[in-house]
Amino acid sequence: MTAILLFGLFAILVLLQVPIAISLAASSLVVLFLNWGPSSFTLLPDILYASVSKFTLLSIPFFILAGVIMEYAGISKRLINFAYACVGHYKSGMIFVTVLTAIFFAAISGSGPATVAAIGGILIPALVKNGMKKESASALLASSGAIGIVIPPSIAMIVFAIVAGGQLNISIERLFLAGVIPGILLGVGFIVAAIYVRNKDVSVITAKEQENMSTKFGIVAGASDLEKTKDIARAFKDAIWGLLMPVIILGGIYGGVFTPTEAAVVAVFYGFFVGVFIYKDLKLNTIYKILYEAGAQTAVIMLIVSSASLFAYIITTEQIAQSMADSMLALSSNPIVILLLINLILLIAGAFIDAVSAFYIFVPILTPIILSLNVDPTVFGVFMTVNLAIGLFTPPVGVNLYVASGIGRVKLYQISKSTLPFLISAIIVLLLITFIPSISTYLPNLLGVK
């Protein structure tokens, strides 16, 4: 009865478009009051404080701040120029540019919506000039931005490691490495889907339009191989400081120089130095705006973390997690069927709630099942993250859809319809990750990261 009341109230509030954090908190408070009476509210300060006072969570505001700084420092523009110099001269070059830039920026921001916001204003018009419909271009951006929570450093994976750490004993370092190959596979899948879509959408591009597009990115149309090489070298030189950021972050973590939390602080200072002294696009009068944006994004995440922790506390103490796990295992003894069912549940959940909330709600429920099936915790963390990444561009609540819709100036139902090919390719990659564990474990095992 408690489970029905808890999840029923939460579902009703979400369907009424109440913010996720408030839906989680409200449904939890109602259940606490009905089950344990008013005295149960004395537990709230301890539960809420314990949920946000973890040292590892300090990395989240700093990674968010680093991403905002790099956006204002002009990194996204330089990454786009570099990607265009490398592959922009091919027939579907802008598709490669879009996905490559999303992967580059994902390795800086760790956030899906931030990736879409940073590169969408430049790339959506360029994709349209390259022959794609506006809604298809916006859908590609929304889908590619989802790679942001899979490629390290990933805020979502940090949260997963915190939530699952007690039961699965998995490190952030291992999860970060495990996300590299799946993130690249998602990118490849989106490229294949986008080429298919572009071939359907393609319109005749005039010579003038092609010239305008080439000039926009600083590339000369019809350039010789030598000129193209010079263009690549120039763009690489301009973008090198941005490209070095993930190298410094990940290299420092796996080289034992600093922890993931310390790496986030290093990223902030590095981004500030590059923006002010190297690129000189970061002006001191924008510092307040940068801090405000980073603070607002951090506040939203921390509010969700505290509310979701209360929800997860009820799931655990009321033994809801174990009962639901037992019920799922009773449906079938076939691991393939169970894993398919888990993926289906997560895909549906990801369409309605964000990754942080989903981890707090579903990790306690799914962990006993994963342990009973002897699934590698690393694989579990990755395929759960990929499921929720897909949710970022799945209607009705996919955040990336709203960001891309606003930037591309297309209606939500148009962009939602256009995401279907990208959704199919992402689900294929998801199934590969779920049933071929070595895709996730190869790099961590190769480098001996536990």
Secondary structure as the mmCIF struct_conf table of DSSP 4:
data_model
#
loop_
_struct_conf.conf_type_id
_struct_conf.id
_struct_conf.beg_label_comp_id
_struct_conf.beg_label_asym_id
_struct_conf.beg_label_seq_id
_struct_conf.end_label_comp_id
_struct_conf.end_label_asym_id
_struct_conf.end_label_seq_id
HELX_RH_AL_P HELX_RH_AL_P1 THR A 2 LEU A 15
TURN_TY1_P TURN_TY1_P1 LEU A 16 GLN A 17
HELX_RH_AL_P HELX_RH_AL_P2 ILE A 20 TRP A 36
HELX_RH_3T_P HELX_RH_3T_P1 PRO A 38 LEU A 43
HELX_RH_AL_P HELX_RH_AL_P3 LEU A 44 VAL A 52
HELX_RH_3T_P HELX_RH_3T_P2 PHE A 55 LEU A 58
HELX_RH_AL_P HELX_RH_AL_P4 SER A 59 TYR A 72
TURN_TY1_P TURN_TY1_P2 ALA A 73 GLY A 74
HELX_RH_AL_P HELX_RH_AL_P5 ILE A 75 VAL A 87
TURN_TY1_P TURN_TY1_P3 GLY A 88 HIS A 89
BEND BEND1 TYR A 90 TYR A 90
TURN_TY1_P TURN_TY1_P4 LYS A 91 SER A 92
HELX_RH_AL_P HELX_RH_AL_P6 GLY A 93 SER A 109
HELX_RH_AL_P HELX_RH_AL_P7 GLY A 112 LYS A 129
TURN_TY1_P TURN_TY1_P5 ASN A 130 GLY A 131
HELX_RH_AL_P HELX_RH_AL_P8 LYS A 134 GLY A 145
HELX_RH_3T_P HELX_RH_3T_P3 ALA A 146 ILE A 149
TURN_TY1_P TURN_TY1_P6 VAL A 150 VAL A 150
BEND BEND2 ILE A 151 PRO A 153
HELX_RH_AL_P HELX_RH_AL_P9 ILE A 155 LEU A 168
HELX_RH_AL_P HELX_RH_AL_P10 ILE A 172 ALA A 178
TURN_TY1_P TURN_TY1_P7 GLY A 179 GLY A 179
HELX_RH_AL_P HELX_RH_AL_P11 VAL A 180 ASP A 201
HELX_LH_PP_P HELX_LH_PP_P1 VAL A 204 THR A 206
HELX_RH_AL_P HELX_RH_AL_P12 ALA A 207 LYS A 216
TURN_TY1_P TURN_TY1_P8 PHE A 217 GLY A 218
TURN_TY1_P TURN_TY1_P9 ALA A 221 GLY A 222
HELX_RH_AL_P HELX_RH_AL_P13 ASP A 225 TYR A 254
TURN_TY1_P TURN_TY1_P10 GLY A 255 GLY A 256
BEND BEND3 VAL A 257 PHE A 258
HELX_RH_AL_P HELX_RH_AL_P14 PRO A 260 PHE A 273
HELX_RH_PI_P HELX_RH_PI_P1 VAL A 274 ILE A 278
BEND BEND4 TYR A 279 TYR A 279
HELX_RH_3T_P HELX_RH_3T_P4 LEU A 284 THR A 286
HELX_RH_AL_P HELX_RH_AL_P15 ILE A 287 THR A 317
TURN_TY1_P TURN_TY1_P11 GLU A 318 GLN A 319
HELX_RH_AL_P HELX_RH_AL_P16 ILE A 320 LEU A 331
BEND BEND5 SER A 333 SER A 333
HELX_RH_AL_P HELX_RH_AL_P17 PRO A 335 GLY A 350
TURN_TY1_P TURN_TY1_P12 ALA A 351 PHE A 352
BEND BEND6 ILE A 353 ILE A 353
HELX_RH_AL_P HELX_RH_AL_P18 ALA A 355 SER A 372
TURN_TY1_P TURN_TY1_P13 LEU A 373 ASN A 374
HELX_RH_AL_P HELX_RH_AL_P19 PRO A 377 GLY A 391
TURN_TY1_P TURN_TY1_P14 LEU A 392 PHE A 393
BEND BEND7 THR A 394 THR A 394
TURN_TY1_P TURN_TY1_P15 PRO A 395 VAL A 397
HELX_RH_AL_P HELX_RH_AL_P20 VAL A 399 GLY A 408
TURN_TY1_P TURN_TY1_P16 ARG A 409 ARG A 409
HELX_RH_AL_P HELX_RH_AL_P21 LEU A 412 SER A 418
TURN_TY1_P TURN_TY1_P17 THR A 419 THR A 419
HELX_RH_AL_P HELX_RH_AL_P22 LEU A 420 PHE A 435
TURN_TY1_P TURN_TY1_P18 PRO A 437 PRO A 437
HELX_RH_AL_P HELX_RH_AL_P23 SER A 438 LEU A 446
TURN_TY1_P TURN_TY1_P19 LEU A 447 GLY A 448
#
